[in-house]
Protein backbone atom coordinates (compact mmCIF):
# COMPACT_ATOMS: atom_id res chain seq x y z
CA UNK A 1 0.00 0.00 0.00
CA UNK A 2 2.05 2.93 -1.23
CA UNK A 3 1.62 6.41 0.21
CA UNK A 4 3.48 9.00 -1.93
CA UNK A 5 2.10 9.58 -5.40
CA UNK A 6 5.47 8.73 -6.95
CA UNK A 7 5.56 5.36 -5.22
CA UNK A 8 1.99 4.68 -6.30
CA UNK A 9 2.91 5.37 -9.92
CA UNK A 10 6.02 3.18 -9.77
CA UNK A 11 4.23 0.30 -8.08
CA UNK A 12 1.62 0.14 -10.84
CA UNK A 13 4.41 -0.49 -13.35
CA UNK A 14 6.04 -3.04 -11.05
CA UNK A 15 2.68 -4.71 -10.61
CA UNK A 16 2.55 -5.51 -14.32
CA UNK A 17 5.94 -7.23 -14.12
CA UNK A 18 4.92 -9.37 -11.15
CA UNK A 19 1.41 -10.15 -12.46
CA UNK A 20 2.72 -11.39 -15.80
CA UNK A 21 5.08 -13.95 -14.30
CA UNK A 22 3.99 -17.43 -15.45
CA UNK A 23 3.68 -18.70 -11.88
CA UNK A 24 1.50 -15.72 -10.88
CA UNK A 25 -0.52 -14.75 -13.96
CA UNK A 26 -3.27 -12.87 -12.12
CA UNK A 27 -3.98 -9.12 -11.91
CA UNK A 28 -2.39 -7.26 -9.02
CA UNK A 29 -4.26 -4.55 -7.12
CA UNK A 30 -2.15 -1.55 -6.08
CA UNK A 31 -4.11 0.10 -3.27
CA UNK A 32 -3.77 3.56 -1.77
CA UNK A 33 -5.54 5.74 0.77
CA UNK A 34 -8.54 7.53 -0.65
CA UNK A 35 -8.55 11.35 -0.39
CA UNK A 36 -5.01 11.52 1.03
CA UNK A 37 -3.45 10.15 -2.17
CA UNK A 38 -6.24 10.03 -4.73
CA UNK A 39 -7.42 13.62 -4.19
CA UNK A 40 -4.04 15.32 -4.13
CA UNK A 41 -1.71 16.54 -6.83
CA UNK A 42 2.01 15.93 -7.10
CA UNK A 43 4.73 15.93 -9.73
CA UNK A 44 5.55 12.48 -11.07
CA UNK A 45 8.55 11.80 -13.28
CA UNK A 46 7.50 9.61 -16.17
CA UNK A 47 9.70 6.79 -17.37
CA UNK A 48 11.90 7.61 -20.39
CA UNK A 49 10.37 6.75 -23.78
CA UNK A 50 13.08 4.17 -24.42
CA UNK A 51 12.29 2.32 -21.17
CA UNK A 52 9.68 -0.39 -21.64
CA UNK A 53 8.20 -3.11 -19.51
CA UNK A 54 9.48 -6.61 -20.27
CA UNK A 55 7.58 -8.04 -23.26
CA UNK A 56 4.77 -10.40 -22.39
CA UNK A 57 4.95 -13.79 -24.04
CA UNK A 58 1.45 -15.34 -24.06
CA UNK A 59 2.92 -18.76 -24.84
CA UNK A 60 4.58 -18.81 -21.40
CA UNK A 61 1.14 -18.56 -19.81
CA UNK A 62 0.15 -21.40 -17.47
CA UNK A 63 -3.10 -21.58 -19.44
CA UNK A 64 -2.90 -22.15 -23.20
CA UNK A 65 -3.35 -18.96 -25.16
CA UNK A 66 -6.16 -18.66 -27.66
CA UNK A 67 -5.04 -19.09 -31.26
CA UNK A 68 -6.03 -21.17 -34.29
CA UNK A 69 -4.51 -24.26 -32.71
CA UNK A 70 -6.13 -23.72 -29.30
CA UNK A 71 -9.67 -22.43 -29.72
CA UNK A 72 -11.32 -20.76 -26.69
CA UNK A 73 -13.67 -23.66 -25.95
CA UNK A 74 -10.73 -25.87 -25.02
CA UNK A 75 -9.59 -23.42 -22.35
CA UNK A 76 -12.60 -23.97 -20.11
CA UNK A 77 -11.04 -26.36 -17.64
CA UNK A 78 -13.51 -25.36 -14.91
CA UNK A 79 -16.68 -24.08 -16.59
CA UNK A 80 -18.82 -22.40 -13.95
CA UNK A 81 -22.03 -22.32 -16.01
CA UNK A 82 -23.39 -25.76 -15.22
CA UNK A 83 -26.65 -27.21 -14.05
CA UNK A 84 -25.05 -28.72 -10.97
CA UNK A 85 -24.76 -26.21 -8.15
CA UNK A 86 -22.31 -28.53 -6.41
CA UNK A 87 -19.93 -28.39 -9.36
CA UNK A 88 -20.39 -24.64 -9.59
CA UNK A 89 -19.54 -24.13 -5.90
CA UNK A 90 -16.54 -26.42 -6.13
CA UNK A 91 -15.32 -24.49 -9.17
CA UNK A 92 -15.51 -21.18 -7.35
CA UNK A 93 -13.71 -22.72 -4.38
CA UNK A 94 -10.93 -23.94 -6.65
CA UNK A 95 -10.59 -20.46 -8.15
CA UNK A 96 -10.28 -18.97 -4.66
CA UNK A 97 -7.54 -21.47 -3.81
CA UNK A 98 -5.75 -20.63 -7.05
CA UNK A 99 -5.94 -16.91 -6.22
CA UNK A 100 -4.45 -17.52 -2.78
CA UNK A 101 -1.78 -19.71 -4.32
CA UNK A 102 -0.88 -17.08 -6.91
CA UNK A 103 -0.55 -14.48 -4.13
CA UNK A 104 1.89 -16.72 -2.32
CA UNK A 105 3.84 -17.51 -5.48
CA UNK A 106 4.16 -13.78 -6.16
CA UNK A 107 6.18 -13.39 -2.94
CA UNK A 108 9.55 -14.16 -4.50
CA UNK A 109 8.91 -11.66 -7.29
CA UNK A 110 7.46 -8.92 -5.07
CA UNK A 111 10.24 -8.83 -2.47
CA UNK A 112 13.02 -7.68 -4.85
CA UNK A 113 10.64 -5.32 -6.66
CA UNK A 114 9.74 -3.23 -3.59
CA UNK A 115 12.73 -3.94 -1.35
CA UNK A 116 11.01 -6.29 1.09
CA UNK A 117 7.45 -6.70 2.33
CA UNK A 118 7.97 -4.51 5.41
CA UNK A 119 10.22 -1.71 6.65
CA UNK A 120 11.20 -1.82 10.31
CA UNK A 121 12.80 0.78 12.58
CA UNK A 122 13.90 0.40 16.21
CA UNK A 123 12.35 -3.04 16.59
CA UNK A 124 14.20 -3.52 19.89
CA UNK A 125 11.85 -0.97 21.49
CA UNK A 126 9.18 -2.22 23.90
CA UNK A 127 6.53 -0.16 22.10
CA UNK A 128 5.87 -0.59 18.38
CA UNK A 129 3.56 1.01 15.87
CA UNK A 130 2.50 -1.31 13.04
CA UNK A 131 0.85 0.59 10.20
CA UNK A 132 0.28 0.73 6.47
CA UNK A 133 -0.36 3.53 4.01
CA UNK A 134 -0.92 7.07 5.29
CA UNK A 135 -1.01 5.87 8.90
CA UNK A 136 2.74 5.26 8.60
CA UNK A 137 3.42 8.99 8.20
CA UNK A 138 1.24 9.83 11.19
CA UNK A 139 2.96 7.09 13.15
CA UNK A 140 6.40 8.54 12.38
CA UNK A 141 5.30 11.96 13.60
CA UNK A 142 3.86 10.39 16.75
CA UNK A 143 7.19 8.65 17.34
CA UNK A 144 8.96 12.02 17.10
CA UNK A 145 6.57 13.60 19.61
CA UNK A 146 6.94 10.70 22.04
CA UNK A 147 10.72 10.84 21.75
CA UNK A 148 10.55 14.42 23.06
CA UNK A 149 8.81 12.99 26.14
CA UNK A 150 11.42 10.29 26.64
CA UNK A 151 9.33 7.43 25.22
CA UNK A 152 11.08 5.26 22.65
CA UNK A 153 8.82 3.73 20.01
CA UNK A 154 9.64 1.58 16.97
CA UNK A 155 7.83 1.30 13.65
CA UNK A 156 6.85 -1.51 11.30
CA UNK A 157 5.58 -0.40 7.90
CA UNK A 158 3.51 -3.05 6.15
CA UNK A 159 3.99 -2.71 2.39
CA UNK A 160 1.84 -5.55 1.07
CA UNK A 161 -1.32 -7.28 2.24
CA UNK A 162 -1.05 -10.22 -0.17
CA UNK A 163 1.40 -11.79 0.04
CA UNK A 164 1.05 -11.19 3.77
CA UNK A 165 4.44 -10.66 5.49
CA UNK A 166 3.66 -12.96 8.42
CA UNK A 167 7.19 -14.19 9.15
CA UNK A 168 8.63 -10.69 8.82
CA UNK A 169 6.06 -9.25 11.25
CA UNK A 170 6.64 -12.03 13.78
CA UNK A 171 10.36 -11.34 13.71
CA UNK A 172 9.99 -7.56 13.90
CA UNK A 173 7.55 -7.65 16.84
CA UNK A 174 9.16 -10.38 18.96
CA UNK A 175 10.62 -7.91 21.48
CA UNK A 176 7.60 -5.61 21.77
CA UNK A 177 5.40 -5.49 24.86
CA UNK A 178 2.86 -3.09 23.36
CA UNK A 179 1.91 -3.07 19.65
CA UNK A 180 -0.33 -0.25 18.44
CA UNK A 181 -2.07 -0.45 15.06
CA UNK A 182 -3.49 2.94 13.98
CA UNK A 183 -5.85 2.68 11.03
CA UNK A 184 -7.93 4.87 8.73
CA UNK A 185 -10.98 2.60 9.10
CA UNK A 186 -13.34 1.74 11.93
CA UNK A 187 -13.12 -2.04 11.53
CA UNK A 188 -9.46 -2.52 12.40
CA UNK A 189 -8.72 -5.12 9.72
CA UNK A 190 -4.93 -4.67 9.95
CA UNK A 191 -4.98 -5.22 13.71
CA UNK A 192 -6.98 -8.40 13.13
CA UNK A 193 -4.37 -9.64 10.67
CA UNK A 194 -1.52 -8.85 13.07
CA UNK A 195 -3.31 -10.59 15.95
CA UNK A 196 -3.77 -13.68 13.82
CA UNK A 197 -0.07 -13.64 12.91
CA UNK A 198 1.95 -13.20 16.09
CA UNK A 199 2.12 -15.18 19.35
CA UNK A 200 0.95 -13.52 22.58
CA UNK A 201 -1.42 -11.34 20.59
CA UNK A 202 -2.74 -9.68 23.73
CA UNK A 203 0.12 -7.25 23.05
CA UNK A 204 -1.79 -5.87 20.06
CA UNK A 205 -3.84 -2.74 20.75
CA UNK A 206 -6.21 -2.05 17.87
CA UNK A 207 -6.28 1.65 17.20
CA UNK A 208 -6.65 4.49 17.25
CA UNK A 209 -9.21 4.47 14.43
CA UNK A 210 -10.81 7.15 12.30
CA UNK A 211 -13.46 6.70 9.65
CA UNK A 212 -12.56 6.76 5.98
CA UNK A 213 -11.72 10.21 4.66
CA UNK A 214 -11.04 11.61 8.13
CA UNK A 215 -7.64 12.81 9.28
CA UNK A 216 -5.72 11.27 12.17
CA UNK A 217 -3.49 13.83 13.91
CA UNK A 218 -0.29 12.34 15.28
CA UNK A 219 -1.37 13.57 18.73
CA UNK A 220 -4.22 11.05 18.68
CA UNK A 221 -1.70 8.21 18.41
CA UNK A 222 0.40 9.81 21.15
CA UNK A 223 -2.62 9.95 23.46
CA UNK A 224 -3.49 6.30 22.82
CA UNK A 225 0.04 5.20 23.70
CA UNK A 226 0.19 7.39 26.80
CA UNK A 227 -3.14 6.04 28.05
CA UNK A 228 -1.99 2.46 27.56
CA UNK A 229 1.14 3.23 29.59
CA UNK A 230 -0.94 4.78 32.37
CA UNK A 231 0.51 8.25 31.89
CA UNK A 232 -1.29 11.54 32.39
CA UNK A 233 -2.80 12.66 29.11
CA UNK A 234 -3.62 16.18 28.02
CA UNK A 235 -6.46 15.77 25.57
CA UNK A 236 -6.02 17.15 22.09
CA UNK A 237 -9.09 19.38 22.49
CA UNK A 238 -7.62 21.05 25.57
CA UNK A 239 -4.21 21.85 24.12
CA UNK A 240 -3.39 25.45 23.38
CA UNK A 241 -6.11 26.78 25.71
N, C-alpha and C positions, 0 to 999 in steps of 0.2 A: 504494500500500500504506500505508494510514493506521496510525498508532501509537496516539494517544490514543483513548479510547473515544468522546469527543465527536466527533472527526473521523470516526471509523468510522460513527457514526450519521448525520452530515451527508452523508457521501459516498454512503451508500445512497440517500438522497433525491435527490442530484444524479445518481446513476446512472440513475434512472428518466427524468429529463429528457433525458439524453444518449441513452439507449437508444431512446427513443420518437421521436427525430428521423427523418424519412422517409428520409434518406440513410444512417442507421445501422440502425435497426430490428432489432437483435439484443440479447439480454440482455447485461448488463454484470456481471462478477464483481468485487465489492469484497473484496479479500483482506486478511487481517491475520495477525499472528503468533499461532500457537496457544499456549496457556498464558499468555503474557505479556499478551495482550489478552482472549482468550476466557474465561480462568479468573479474571478479576479483576472487582471491582465498582467502579463510579464513578457519580457523579451526572451525569445527562444532562438538559439542558433540552429539553423537548419543544417542537415548533413550536406557535404559538398556534392555537386551533381555527379561526379565520377564515383562516388561511394554508393554501392548498391548492396541490398540484402543478398545473402547466398541464394543462388537459383534453386527453385523448388523442382525436384524431379518426381513427377507423379508415379513413376514406375518403381520408386522405392517405398511407396505407400504400403502399410500393412494390409490394406484392402485393395484388391485389383482395381486399377483405374478403368474407366469406361472408354472403350474404343471399339473398333469394328470386330476385334477378336473377343472382346469381353463385353457383351451387351449388358445394359443396366439390370435386366431381370435376373441375371446370374449373381448379382452382388447381394441380393437380399438373403443373407444368411439367417437373419432373425426377423422375419416379417411380422410386424405388430398388428396388422389388419387381418385378424383371423376370427373365426366363429367361437373358438374356445377361449373363454376368459382366462382360464388357467394358463394357457400358453402365452396369452398376452401379458399377464402379470409376471410370468417367469422371464419373458423377454425384457420387460422394463427393468426387472431386478438385475438381469445380466448386464444391461447397459449401465446401470448405476455402478455395478462392480467394476466394469471396464473404465468408467470415468474415474473412480477412486484409484484404480491401478495406474491409469495414465498420469494422474497427479503425482503419485509416488515415483513413477519412472522419470518424471520431469525433474526430479530433485538433482540428479547429477549434472543436468544441463543448466539448471537455474542458479546453482551455487556459484559457478565461475562467472556467470553473466552479471550478477548483482553484488558480487563480493561477499557471499555468505547470506544465510537466511535471517540472521539477527546481527545487531551491533550492540556490544555490551561495554559499559563503562563502570569502573569501581565496583565490580561484582563481589569484592570482599567486604563491602559495607553490610551492616545488619539490616538496613532499610533499602528496599529497591522499588523503583517505579518500572512497571512493565507496560508499555504502551505501543500504539501503532498509529500511523498517520499524523494528523495535526496535533494529537494529544502528546506526541513526542516533544514538540517544541514547547508546549506549555509545561511539560514535565521538566525539561532542561531549565526553564526559568524558575520553576519551583525549587529545583535543586540549588540554584544560585542563591535564592532568598534564604533557604534553610542553612546553607553554608555560612551565611552572615550571622546566623544564630547559633553556630557551633554544632549543627546537626549534619552529619555526613550521610549522603544518600547516593546510591548507584542507579544506573539506568539500563534497561534492556529494551532495545527498539526491535519490534517484530516487523520484518519486511514482507513476509509472505504468509498467507493463511493456508494455502494448499500449493505445494507441500507444507504441512505444518512442522515447524522446527522443534519438535518435542524433545529430542535429545539435547539440542543446544540450550533450550530453556531450562531443562533439568540441571544441566551443568552450571549455567549462569546463576541460578537461584539457590544453589545448594547451601550457601553460607548465610542466606537471608533469614531473619527472624520475622520481618514484616514485609509483605509484598503488596503494594498498592497498584491498582489497575484503573487509572482514569480513562473514561470513555465518553465519546460524543454520541451516546445513545442511552436510553433508559433501561434497556434489557440487561446489559452487561455480558454480552456474548463472549468477549475476549477473556473476561475473568472466568467464565465457565470453562473455556478451553484450557486456561492455565491451571485451574483447579483439577481438571481431569488429567493433567499431564504430570504434575509433580507430586512427590510424596509429602506427607504432612501438610495437606492443602489448607489446614486451618490458618496457615500463615497468610493466605491470600485475602485481601480486603478489597471487595468489589467497589470501585468508585474512587473519587466522586464521579457522578453522572450528570450530564445535561442532555436535553432533548436535541434532536437533529436541527441544525441551523442555528443553535444558540452558541454563544461564546463560553469559554471556560477560563476565567482569569487564573493565572498561576497561583494567586493567593488562596483560591478555593482548594487547590491541592495541598498547599502549605497547611491550611486549617485542618484538613482531614488527617494529615500526618501528625500534627500536633495533638489533636484530640485522641488519636490512637495511642500516643505516647503518654497521655495523661497530663499534658502541659496546659498552662493557661493560654487561652485563645482569645485574641481580640478580633471580633467578627469583622468581616469585610465591610459591612454596612456602617460600622461605627468608626472606621478609620478616617482620619483627616478631620474629625469633628472637634 
